[in-house]
Amino acid sequence: MNHQLKVPDPEVRAQSVAKMQELCNRWDNLIQSTEDLIAQLDEQILQQPNEIYRLKRGKQVRRN
């Protein structure tokens, strides 16, 4: 059993590299979009009356 791996020709390798770079760029964009959405949601949560009350109450409890 002699399984030798063949090195693909330069054109095939270049295509594979281009596809992988495109996938990485797409993932980077998705990750950035997700982080932006999380930041927006965090900001909205902090503006909610219940959250404002909870944060103020937490500061009061820590002082005592």
Buried (B, 14 or more C-beta within 10 A) or exposed (E): EEEEEEEEEEEEEEEEEEEEEEEEEEEEEEEEEEEEEEEEEEEEEEEEEEEEEEEEEEEEEEEE
